[in-house]
Amino acid sequence: MASRHGDKETRGGGTRRLLCISPSPHSLSDPLLVVLIIFLIACRTNDAPPATSTPPPAGCGRFLPLPAGNAPARHEPPDPRLPSPAARRPLPFRHAVHTLILDETTAQLAAGAGFDTVVQVFPWRDLNPEQGRYTWDVADGMVVNARRYGLDLVVRLDMPPAWAVRPVTAGVPFDLAAYADFVGATAARYRDHVLAYIIWNEPNLAAEWSRSGGDLPSHWSAYDGWVADPADYVGVVGVAYERIRAADPGALVVAGGLAPTNEFSPRAMDDREFLRQMYAGGPPECFHVLAVHDYGYGLSPEAGRETQDGLNLARVEDIQAIMATNGDDRPVWITELGYTIQPGQHPAVSATQQATYLLGAFRRVQRDWPWIEMLAVWNLVYGRPPGDEMSGYSLVNSDLTPRPAYQLLQEMLHQPLEATGARSYPQPSPAAP
């Protein structure tokens, strides 16, 4: 069915201009003019030819095309000494853990527990400390460790170097062309070695968008900086998508990593509203998976959706509802989920509760939310100082002794798969108060 807008008629994407002729009363006495008028009324321009290819969605193409890249960069070492990549595994559900640095000890711990996937940050500031210079030694080593211990690698790309931070007070706070170069260089160097790339981290927090990279308590409580405009963030994902698909077509592109918050302020935007605005022009087509962070805030993983104003594990139901409303059936990955035993920003739990709650989180995710295809425990780290916030979430103590959470998850992950492919879960003892 055609729909008319002003003096245009649109049908199936083509556009035809309508001619409007108002002859004078005397002009109809001229036979030649009458013939000409009839011909002009009957004659219309042909429909515009269909486009040869579908243009990219406006949101993903917000910053495309980018200006030409910088001059050839220097890579140290020039060529990676990596083993042959393993085939990417299409697992129906991924049991993952988030590491802070995937050294050999950490990789061995992750594999020993039974995890199949690790999430690891590749800090832009460390790998590209100067414009035109890349230092890959540490990242090469982490890729080697993942391969050696049979771990699929999901890499997060954020934390800009000082030279790439833009002196602005709004918009994209880093040099986007430089970030595109970094993303493309990383994807090219580790082609076929990386399962997926997460584009930035928690863009709905000022601390991670405009002040990315800090870890002191004051970094999180401060109100300076700004949250990403969701449209800008989609545009950044679109730029990264283009570079990753060109360098490593088999790698997945992951958007989001949204932080759960009910706050609307200069330092935070409710993750649900951020997602709604990401979808304002329809579901963006420049990512394969949506990532969320889904902390328990000291509550049982069985807590109801409205408990504690929605700050609990079931918050993911709100995220999925927004996706479903927009006709988006792509999978969701929980790339951070943790319980801390150290008092701090999140309510602390006992070591026994940490274990049973993490086990319960895996159980509930696979029982109730089939659209979630990965859960990554935050975190696995050792050697941090006493009282360190990161250490509070870890599955092991600073001296590498395993906490009850490590032991219980290890028992779970070594259970045989059922005939349906589902995981059998051990029955833990009740959590201590």
C-alpha positions as CSV (number, residue, x, y, z in Angstrom):
1,M,0.0,0.0,0.0
2,A,1.3,3.4,-0.9
3,S,1.5,6.3,1.6
4,R,1.5,9.9,0.6
5,H,3.7,12.6,2.2
6,G,3.2,16.1,0.7
7,D,3.8,15.9,-3.0
8,K,5.5,12.5,-3.0
9,E,4.2,9.1,-3.3
10,T,6.3,6.3,-1.8
11,R,5.9,2.6,-2.7
12,G,8.4,-0.2,-1.9
13,G,11.2,2.3,-1.3
14,G,10.9,4.0,-4.7
15,T,9.9,7.7,-4.9
16,R,7.8,9.3,-7.6
17,R,7.2,13.1,-7.9
18,L,3.6,13.9,-8.9
19,L,3.0,16.6,-11.5
20,C,0.3,19.2,-10.7
21,I,-0.9,21.3,-13.8
22,S,-3.6,23.9,-13.7
23,P,-4.4,25.0,-17.3
24,S,-6.1,28.3,-17.9
25,P,-9.8,28.3,-19.0
26,H,-8.8,29.5,-22.5
27,S,-6.0,27.1,-23.1
28,L,-8.3,24.1,-23.5
29,S,-9.4,25.5,-26.9
30,D,-6.0,24.7,-28.4
31,P,-6.1,21.0,-29.5
32,L,-2.3,20.6,-29.4
33,L,-2.2,21.9,-25.9
34,V,-4.9,19.5,-24.8
35,V,-2.9,16.6,-26.1
36,L,0.2,17.8,-24.4
37,I,-1.6,18.2,-21.0
38,I,-3.0,14.6,-21.3
39,F,0.4,13.3,-22.1
40,L,2.0,15.1,-19.1
41,I,-0.6,13.9,-16.7
42,A,-0.2,10.3,-17.8
43,C,3.6,10.5,-17.7
44,R,5.4,10.0,-14.4
45,T,9.0,9.3,-13.7
46,N,10.0,5.7,-13.1
47,D,10.6,4.4,-9.6
48,A,14.1,5.0,-8.4
49,P,16.3,1.9,-8.9
50,P,16.7,-0.2,-5.8
51,A,20.0,0.4,-3.9
52,T,22.6,-2.1,-4.7
53,S,23.3,-2.8,-1.0
54,T,21.5,-2.0,2.2
55,P,23.1,1.0,3.9
56,P,24.3,0.5,7.5
57,P,21.8,1.4,10.2
58,A,22.1,5.1,11.1
59,G,23.1,4.3,14.7
60,C,25.9,2.0,13.9
61,G,27.1,4.4,11.2
62,R,27.0,7.5,13.3
63,F,30.8,8.1,13.0
64,L,31.4,6.3,9.7
65,P,33.3,6.7,7.6
66,L,36.3,7.7,9.8
67,P,39.1,9.8,8.5
68,A,42.1,8.0,7.1
69,G,44.2,6.1,9.7
70,N,47.6,7.2,11.0
71,A,50.9,6.3,9.4
72,P,52.1,2.6,9.8
73,A,52.7,1.8,13.4
74,R,55.6,0.1,15.1
75,H,54.8,-3.2,16.8
76,E,57.0,-4.7,19.6
77,P,57.6,-7.6,18.9
78,P,56.8,-7.3,15.2
79,D,55.4,-10.8,14.9
80,P,53.6,-12.7,17.5
81,R,55.0,-16.1,18.5
82,L,51.7,-17.8,19.0
83,P,50.6,-21.5,18.8
84,S,48.2,-22.5,16.1
85,P,44.7,-21.3,17.1
86,A,42.2,-23.8,18.3
87,A,38.8,-24.1,16.5
88,R,36.2,-21.8,18.0
89,R,33.8,-23.9,20.1
90,P,30.0,-23.3,19.7
91,L,29.1,-24.1,23.3
92,P,25.4,-23.8,24.2
93,F,26.4,-22.2,27.6
94,R,29.7,-20.8,28.7
95,H,31.0,-21.2,32.3
96,A,33.4,-18.3,32.5
97,V,35.5,-16.4,34.9
98,H,36.8,-12.8,34.7
99,T,40.5,-12.4,35.3
100,L,42.6,-9.3,35.9
101,I,45.7,-10.6,34.3
102,L,45.8,-14.1,32.7
103,D,49.3,-15.2,33.8
104,E,50.1,-18.9,33.8
105,T,49.1,-19.3,37.4
106,T,45.7,-17.8,36.8
107,A,45.1,-19.7,33.6
108,Q,46.0,-22.9,35.5
109,L,43.6,-22.1,38.3
110,A,40.8,-21.3,35.8
111,A,41.3,-24.5,33.9
112,G,41.6,-26.5,37.1
113,A,38.3,-25.3,38.3
114,G,36.7,-26.4,35.0
115,F,35.9,-23.0,33.4
116,D,35.8,-23.1,29.6
117,T,36.1,-19.3,29.0
118,V,37.9,-16.3,30.5
119,V,37.1,-12.6,30.2
120,Q,40.2,-10.5,30.2
121,V,40.8,-6.7,29.7
122,F,43.4,-5.7,27.2
123,P,44.1,-2.1,28.4
124,W,44.5,0.3,25.4
125,R,46.9,2.4,27.5
126,D,49.2,-0.5,28.1
127,L,49.3,-1.9,24.6
128,N,49.4,1.4,22.8
129,P,51.3,3.7,25.2
130,E,52.5,6.1,22.5
131,Q,50.8,7.1,19.3
132,G,52.1,4.8,16.5
133,R,53.7,2.3,18.9
134,Y,52.3,-1.0,20.2
135,T,53.8,-3.2,22.9
136,W,52.3,-6.7,22.7
137,D,54.4,-8.8,25.1
138,V,51.9,-9.1,27.9
139,A,48.9,-9.6,25.6
140,D,50.8,-12.2,23.6
141,G,51.6,-14.1,26.8
142,M,47.9,-14.1,27.8
143,V,46.8,-15.4,24.5
144,V,49.5,-18.2,24.8
145,N,48.2,-19.1,28.3
146,A,44.6,-19.3,27.2
147,R,45.6,-21.6,24.3
148,R,47.8,-23.7,26.5
149,Y,45.1,-24.4,29.1
150,G,42.2,-24.8,26.6
151,L,40.4,-21.6,27.6
152,D,38.4,-19.6,25.1
153,L,39.3,-15.9,25.4
154,V,36.9,-13.0,25.5
155,V,38.8,-9.6,25.4
156,R,37.5,-6.3,26.6
157,L,39.0,-3.2,24.9
158,D,39.0,0.1,26.9
159,M,41.1,2.3,29.2
160,P,42.6,5.0,26.8
161,P,46.2,6.1,27.0
162,A,46.7,9.8,28.0
163,W,47.7,10.8,24.5
164,A,44.4,9.7,23.1
165,V,42.2,11.4,25.7
166,R,40.3,14.4,24.1
167,P,40.1,17.7,26.0
168,V,36.3,17.8,25.8
169,T,33.5,18.0,28.3
170,A,30.9,16.0,26.4
171,G,30.6,13.4,23.6
172,V,33.2,10.8,22.9
173,P,36.1,11.4,25.4
174,F,38.8,9.7,23.4
175,D,40.3,9.9,19.9
176,L,37.9,7.6,18.0
177,A,40.1,7.1,15.0
178,A,43.0,6.1,17.3
179,Y,40.7,3.7,19.1
180,A,39.6,2.2,15.8
181,D,43.3,1.7,14.9
182,F,43.9,-0.1,18.3
183,V,40.8,-2.3,17.8
184,G,41.8,-3.2,14.3
185,A,45.5,-3.9,15.2
186,T,44.4,-6.1,18.1
187,A,41.9,-8.1,16.0
188,A,44.5,-8.5,13.2
189,R,47.3,-9.7,15.5
190,Y,45.1,-12.2,17.3
191,R,43.0,-13.4,14.4
192,D,41.3,-16.7,15.2
193,H,42.7,-16.7,18.8
194,V,40.0,-14.5,20.4
195,L,36.4,-15.7,20.6
196,A,34.9,-12.2,21.1
197,Y,35.7,-8.5,21.8
198,I,33.7,-6.4,24.3
199,I,33.6,-2.8,23.1
200,W,34.4,-0.6,26.1
201,N,33.0,-1.1,29.6
202,E,30.0,0.2,31.5
203,P,29.3,3.2,29.3
204,N,26.4,4.2,31.5
205,L,28.9,5.2,34.2
206,A,31.0,8.4,34.0
207,A,33.8,6.6,35.8
208,E,34.1,4.1,33.0
209,W,33.2,6.3,30.0
210,S,34.9,9.7,30.5
211,R,37.2,8.7,33.3
212,S,38.0,5.1,32.2
213,G,40.8,3.3,34.0
214,G,40.7,4.4,37.7
215,D,40.2,2.0,40.6
216,L,40.4,4.0,43.8
217,P,37.2,4.5,45.8
218,S,37.2,8.2,45.0
219,H,37.1,7.4,41.3
220,W,33.7,5.7,41.7
221,S,32.1,8.2,44.0
222,A,33.1,11.4,42.1
223,Y,30.6,13.3,40.0
224,D,33.0,14.8,37.5
225,G,32.9,13.6,33.9
226,W,29.9,12.4,32.0
227,V,28.0,9.3,31.0
228,A,28.0,8.2,27.3
229,D,25.2,9.4,25.1
230,P,23.7,6.0,24.1
231,A,23.7,7.1,20.5
232,D,27.4,7.9,20.7
233,Y,28.1,4.5,22.3
234,V,26.3,2.7,19.5
235,G,28.4,4.7,17.0
236,V,31.6,3.6,18.8
237,V,30.4,0.0,18.6
238,G,29.8,0.5,14.9
239,V,33.3,1.7,14.3
240,A,34.8,-1.2,16.2
241,Y,32.5,-3.7,14.4
242,E,33.7,-2.5,11.1
243,R,37.4,-2.9,12.1
244,I,36.9,-6.3,13.8
245,R,35.0,-7.8,10.9
246,A,37.7,-6.7,8.5
247,A,40.5,-8.1,10.5
248,D,38.9,-11.3,12.0
249,P,35.5,-12.1,10.5
250,G,35.0,-15.0,12.9
251,A,35.2,-13.0,16.1
252,L,32.1,-11.9,17.9
253,V,31.4,-8.3,18.7
254,V,29.9,-7.7,22.2
255,A,28.2,-4.5,23.2
256,G,27.2,-3.2,26.6
257,G,28.8,-4.5,29.7
258,L,26.1,-2.2,31.3
259,A,26.4,-1.5,35.0
260,P,23.3,-2.1,37.1
261,T,22.2,1.2,38.7
262,N,18.9,3.0,39.4
263,E,20.7,6.4,39.4
264,F,20.1,9.3,37.0
265,S,22.9,11.8,37.6
266,P,26.0,13.2,35.9
267,R,27.9,10.1,37.0
268,A,25.3,7.4,36.1
269,M,22.3,6.4,34.0
270,D,20.0,3.6,34.8
271,D,21.1,0.7,32.6
272,R,17.6,0.0,31.4
273,E,17.0,3.5,30.2
274,F,20.5,3.5,28.6
275,L,19.5,0.3,26.7
276,R,16.1,1.8,25.6
277,Q,18.0,4.8,24.1
278,M,20.5,2.5,22.4
279,Y,17.4,0.9,20.7
280,A,15.8,4.3,19.8
281,G,16.3,3.7,16.1
282,G,15.7,0.0,16.3
283,P,18.1,-2.8,17.4
284,P,21.6,-1.8,16.3
285,E,23.0,-4.4,13.9
286,C,26.7,-3.9,14.8
287,F,27.0,-6.4,17.5
288,H,26.3,-10.1,18.0
289,V,25.8,-10.3,21.8
290,L,24.7,-7.9,24.5
291,A,26.7,-8.0,27.7
292,V,25.4,-7.0,31.1
293,H,26.9,-6.9,34.6
294,D,24.6,-8.6,37.1
295,Y,25.7,-8.4,40.7
296,G,23.8,-10.0,43.6
297,Y,24.3,-7.1,46.0
298,G,24.5,-9.5,48.9
299,L,21.1,-11.2,48.1
300,S,20.3,-14.8,47.4
301,P,20.3,-15.5,43.6
302,E,16.6,-16.5,44.1
303,A,15.6,-13.0,45.1
304,G,12.5,-11.7,43.3
305,R,12.6,-9.1,40.5
306,E,11.5,-6.2,42.7
307,T,13.6,-6.9,45.7
308,Q,15.9,-4.1,46.7
309,D,14.5,-1.8,44.0
310,G,15.6,-4.3,41.3
311,L,19.2,-4.4,42.4
312,N,19.5,-8.2,42.3
313,L,20.2,-11.0,39.9
314,A,16.7,-11.0,38.4
315,R,17.4,-7.5,36.9
316,V,18.4,-9.3,33.7
317,E,14.7,-9.9,33.2
318,D,14.2,-6.1,32.6
319,I,17.0,-6.1,30.1
320,Q,15.6,-9.0,28.2
321,A,12.1,-7.4,28.2
322,I,13.5,-4.3,26.5
323,M,15.2,-6.4,23.9
324,A,12.1,-8.4,23.3
325,T,10.0,-5.3,22.9
326,N,12.4,-4.2,20.2
327,G,12.2,-7.6,18.5
328,D,15.8,-8.5,19.4
329,D,16.4,-12.1,20.1
330,R,20.2,-12.0,20.3
331,P,21.9,-13.7,23.3
332,V,22.9,-12.0,26.5
333,W,26.2,-12.7,28.3
334,I,26.7,-11.9,31.9
335,T,30.3,-10.8,31.8
336,E,30.5,-9.9,35.5
337,L,28.7,-11.5,38.4
338,G,30.1,-11.6,41.9
339,Y,29.7,-11.6,45.6
340,T,32.3,-9.9,47.8
341,I,33.5,-11.1,51.3
342,Q,35.1,-7.6,51.9
343,P,33.0,-4.7,53.2
344,G,32.9,-2.0,50.5
345,Q,30.6,-0.6,47.8
346,H,28.6,-3.8,47.7
347,P,27.2,-5.6,50.8
348,A,29.6,-8.3,52.0
349,V,28.7,-11.9,52.4
350,S,30.4,-14.8,54.2
351,A,32.8,-17.0,52.3
352,T,30.3,-19.8,52.6
353,Q,27.5,-17.6,51.2
354,Q,29.8,-16.5,48.4
355,A,30.1,-20.2,47.4
356,T,26.5,-21.1,47.6
357,Y,25.2,-17.9,46.0
358,L,27.6,-18.3,43.0
359,L,26.5,-21.9,42.5
360,G,22.8,-20.8,42.9
361,A,23.4,-18.1,40.3
362,F,24.6,-20.6,37.7
363,R,21.6,-22.8,38.6
364,R,19.0,-20.1,38.2
365,V,20.5,-18.7,35.0
366,Q,20.3,-22.0,33.3
367,R,16.9,-22.9,34.8
368,D,15.0,-19.6,34.2
369,W,16.8,-17.6,31.5
370,P,17.7,-19.7,28.4
371,W,18.6,-16.5,26.5
372,I,21.6,-16.1,28.7
373,E,24.5,-18.0,27.0
374,M,27.4,-17.1,29.3
375,L,28.0,-16.3,33.0
376,A,31.4,-15.0,34.0
377,V,32.2,-15.0,37.7
378,W,33.9,-11.8,38.9
379,N,36.7,-12.6,39.6
380,L,39.9,-14.7,39.8
381,V,42.9,-12.8,41.2
382,Y,45.7,-13.4,43.7
383,G,48.5,-11.4,45.4
384,R,46.4,-8.3,46.1
385,P,47.0,-6.5,49.5
386,P,44.7,-7.2,52.5
387,G,41.4,-5.4,52.3
388,D,41.6,-4.9,48.5
389,E,38.2,-4.6,46.9
390,M,39.1,-6.7,43.9
391,S,40.4,-9.5,46.2
392,G,37.1,-9.5,48.0
393,Y,35.3,-11.0,45.0
394,S,38.0,-13.5,44.1
395,L,37.6,-17.3,44.1
396,V,41.0,-17.6,45.8
397,N,42.8,-15.9,48.6
398,S,45.8,-13.6,48.0
399,D,48.1,-16.6,48.9
400,L,46.4,-18.8,46.3
401,T,44.5,-21.0,48.8
402,P,41.1,-21.7,47.3
403,R,38.0,-20.3,48.9
404,P,34.9,-22.4,49.3
405,A,33.5,-20.7,46.2
406,Y,36.4,-22.1,44.1
407,Q,35.9,-25.6,45.6
408,L,32.2,-25.7,45.1
409,L,32.3,-24.4,41.5
410,Q,35.1,-26.9,40.7
411,E,32.8,-29.7,42.0
412,M,30.0,-28.3,39.8
413,L,32.1,-27.9,36.7
414,H,33.4,-31.5,36.9
415,Q,29.9,-33.0,37.2
416,P,29.1,-35.0,34.0
417,L,26.7,-33.4,31.5
418,E,23.2,-34.9,31.4
419,A,21.8,-36.4,28.3
420,T,20.2,-33.1,27.4
421,G,23.6,-31.4,27.6
422,A,22.6,-29.6,30.8
423,R,24.9,-29.4,33.8
424,S,24.3,-31.4,36.9
425,Y,24.7,-29.3,40.1
426,P,25.9,-30.5,43.5
427,Q,23.7,-29.8,46.4
428,P,25.5,-27.4,48.8
429,S,25.0,-27.2,52.5
430,P,22.9,-24.2,53.6
431,A,24.7,-20.9,53.5
432,A,26.0,-19.7,56.8
433,P,24.5,-16.5,58.1
